Amino acid sequence: MRRLSTAQLLKLGGELTERERELVVTVGKLRLATHTQLARLLDDEPRSTASQSSRARMARRTLARLTELGLLARLARRVGGVRAGASGYCYYAGPAGQRLIAYWEGRGLVRGRFRPEPGGHYVRHHLAVSELYVRAVVANRSGRLELLGFDVESEAWREYVDSYGARITLKPDAFVRVGAGAFEERAFIEADLGSESRTVLARKARAYLDFYATGVEQAESGVFPRVLILTSGEARRAAIAEVFARLPEPAERVFVVGTLDDGLALLSTESVPPPGGSR
């Protein structure tokens, strides 16, 4: 696709529907999302009178159009292989989409580029986070969850100074806020794919405990977010829980280990009050 001039790009951005713009921004935020995940975001059934097949066709047309315009791009490798068809496509923000997102965010018209083909672990990890996001959005639409915020990657990261004076960056996969009556529950998300050793898991957990000890997060919101470790199966969940059970307090109150299917239910788990504090 030819590179668009600034005027052409801004004209294109102005011609997008609100739904198309939201979709481009969402893909840029999540880094990667499958056709099926994006189709679920587009399928706002409570506001639609079209049949399921019609909505599916509409999603295919929308994603194809945004791809042709360079706002979205597809990885060469499909999830589920070639036989998966269009549903196997994995999308990221294309060059034009990257430039428009930067412009909308006030960062100017940066240069966009096609993404080098990432490894399988990178893809699976990001798609796991994207899946939790899609489920949270769908649950919010149906009234099963009040989603207040879902920050991904650098937007979710925290910087702190450890006991040795070193500046540390804590890098959760996501930071989620949900409404719980008069309260707001907060959670850091760690998507586990079963590839990290127990030593690595324990080291990552201690980084969260070090951050807890600084009191920085509690000073801002009055609570420390739960840290949800979401993995793919029960056996792995049990193994991770065993590692975390050996950690010192307040590990038992900070960490919650569950499967990815438990994610939505666990998001309503209460955040951790500061020592001596109350909700």
Secondary structure by P-SEA (a helix, b strand, c coil): cccccaaaaaaaaaaccaaaaaaaaaaaaaccccaaaaaaaacccccccccaaaaaaaaaaaaaaaaaaccbbbbcccccccccccccccccccaaaaaaaaaaacccccbbbbbccccaaaaaaaaaaaaaaaaaaaaaaaccccccccccccccbbbbbccccbbbbbbccbbbbbbcccbbbbbbbbbbcccccaaaaaaaaaaaaaaaaaccccccccbbbbbbbccccaaaaaaaaaaaaaccccccccbbbbccccccccccccccccccccc
